[in-house]
Amino acid sequence: APQVISSLPRGYENRSANAQLRWAATDALTLKAQAWHAQGRSEYLGYDALFSFGPLEQRYRNAVYAATTEYRRGERLLRAVLSRAEDTIRQQQSSDHARTRRDTFDLQYTAPPFGPHLLTVGAIASHEQAASESFGTTYDVETDTRLVYAQDQMRFGRHDLLLAAAHTQHETFGDHATWNLE
């Protein structure tokens, strides 16, 4: 049987919107703009800043914006994406909050297939700002991350093979190489 802690009604409210514009400037060049936004509130039972159990509420806002340029020449594809992601949470019964904003630039090139190979290379750079306060403890950090990658998708008749490798340079966690074989 479910455990009933309270008979107080608690709720959830969400409003969201999504928009996308696409313009084929030429047969080779396409420009896109995208936006997604959601905001609302969540009511729940929990402990407040004085460690009293009772009804609490938080308000949130999430948004993602992106501008994309794609250039196709035959089977070659060059894609550049500039994006921003934002996430904000504010507690209503205290000063607790969390906010993250990440700006990212992604550049990717896909070469025309040669033999069984389809090669893609790219680079991603991001800058993140994160700030929060929770029960009086504050956090405010900016972090830069860089990533370069290469991927080879191979097709041999009915069989596919994927080989990928990346090198990440993270301001806090250092340099790391990763790979994948499928």
C-alpha positions in Angstrom: 0.0 0.0 0.0 1.3 3.5 -0.7 2.6 5.5 2.2 0.6 8.8 2.6 2.7 11.5 4.3 0.3 14.4 3.6 -3.1 15.1 2.1 -1.9 18.5 0.8 -2.5 18.8 -2.9 0.8 19.4 -4.8 1.0 20.2 -8.5 3.1 20.6 -11.6 2.8 23.3 -14.3 4.8 23.5 -17.5 4.6 25.8 -20.5 6.8 25.2 -23.5 7.4 26.5 -27.0 9.4 25.2 -29.9 10.3 27.1 -33.1 12.4 26.4 -36.1 13.2 28.4 -39.2 15.0 26.9 -42.2 16.1 28.7 -45.3 17.7 27.1 -48.3 19.8 30.0 -49.6 21.1 27.9 -52.5 21.1 24.3 -53.4 24.4 24.0 -51.4 23.8 26.3 -48.5 21.1 25.9 -45.8 20.7 28.2 -42.7 18.6 27.1 -39.7 17.6 28.8 -36.4 16.0 26.8 -33.6 14.6 27.7 -30.2 13.1 25.7 -27.4 11.8 27.2 -24.2 10.1 25.6 -21.2 9.2 27.1 -17.8 6.9 26.3 -14.9 6.8 25.2 -11.4 6.9 22.1 -9.4 5.3 21.7 -5.9 6.4 19.0 -3.6 6.8 18.0 0.0 10.3 18.3 1.5 12.6 20.0 4.0 13.1 23.8 3.9 16.1 25.8 5.0 15.2 25.3 8.7 14.8 21.6 8.2 11.1 21.7 8.7 9.1 19.2 6.6 6.3 20.8 4.6 5.1 22.1 1.2 7.7 23.5 -1.1 7.8 25.0 -4.6 10.4 25.5 -7.2 10.2 27.4 -10.4 12.3 26.4 -13.4 13.2 27.7 -16.8 15.0 25.8 -19.6 16.0 27.1 -23.0 18.1 26.0 -26.0 18.9 28.2 -29.0 20.9 27.2 -32.0 22.0 28.6 -35.3 23.2 26.1 -37.9 24.9 26.6 -41.3 25.2 23.6 -43.6 27.2 23.6 -46.8 26.8 20.6 -49.2 29.0 20.1 -52.2 28.2 16.8 -53.8 28.5 14.3 -51.0 30.6 16.6 -48.8 29.0 18.2 -45.9 30.3 21.0 -43.7 28.2 21.9 -40.7 28.7 24.7 -38.1 26.4 25.0 -35.1 26.5 27.8 -32.5 24.2 27.1 -29.5 23.3 28.2 -26.1 21.6 26.1 -23.4 20.2 27.6 -20.2 18.8 25.9 -17.1 17.6 27.8 -14.0 15.9 26.6 -10.9 14.7 28.8 -8.0 13.3 27.6 -4.8 10.4 29.8 -3.6 10.8 29.2 0.2 14.5 30.0 0.4 17.3 31.6 -1.5 18.4 28.2 -3.0 18.9 28.3 -6.7 20.9 26.8 -9.6 21.8 28.3 -12.9 23.8 26.9 -15.8 24.5 28.5 -19.1 26.6 26.7 -21.8 27.7 28.3 -25.1 28.9 25.8 -27.7 30.5 25.9 -31.2 30.4 22.7 -33.2 32.2 22.3 -36.5 31.9 19.0 -38.5 33.0 17.8 -41.9 31.8 14.7 -43.6 33.9 13.5 -46.6 32.3 11.8 -49.6 32.3 8.0 -49.2 35.3 6.2 -50.6 35.2 2.5 -50.9 33.4 1.2 -47.8 34.4 4.3 -45.7 32.4 7.3 -44.6 34.7 9.6 -42.7 33.6 12.4 -40.4 35.9 14.8 -38.4 35.0 17.6 -36.1 35.7 19.9 -33.2 33.6 21.2 -30.4 34.4 24.1 -28.0 32.2 25.1 -25.1 32.1 27.6 -22.3 30.0 26.8 -19.2 28.9 29.0 -16.3 27.4 27.3 -13.4 26.2 29.0 -10.2 24.1 27.7 -7.3 23.2 28.1 -3.6 22.0 25.2 -1.5 21.4 25.5 2.2 23.8 28.5 2.3 26.6 26.8 0.3 27.4 28.7 -2.9 29.1 27.5 -6.1 30.1 29.7 -9.0 32.4 28.2 -11.7 33.2 28.8 -15.3 34.6 25.9 -17.3 36.0 25.6 -20.8 36.0 22.3 -22.8 37.5 21.4 -26.2 37.0 18.2 -28.1 38.3 16.9 -31.5 37.0 13.7 -33.0 37.1 11.5 -36.0 34.8 8.7 -37.0 34.8 6.1 -39.8 31.6 4.3 -40.7 32.4 1.3 -42.8 29.9 -0.9 -44.8 30.9 -4.4 -46.0 27.8 -5.8 -47.7 25.2 -6.3 -44.9 27.7 -5.6 -42.2 28.5 -2.2 -40.7 31.5 -1.3 -38.6 32.1 2.0 -36.8 35.4 3.2 -35.4 35.6 6.5 -33.5 38.2 8.4 -31.5 38.1 11.7 -29.6 40.4 13.8 -27.5 38.9 16.0 -24.8 40.6 18.9 -23.1 38.6 19.8 -20.0 39.7 22.7 -17.8 39.0 20.7 -14.6 39.5 17.1 -15.5 42.4 17.4 -17.9 43.0 15.7 -21.2 41.4 12.4 -22.1 41.3 10.2 -25.1 38.2 8.1 -25.8 37.3 5.6 -28.5 34.4 3.5 -29.7 34.2 0.4 -31.8 30.8 -1.0 -32.9 
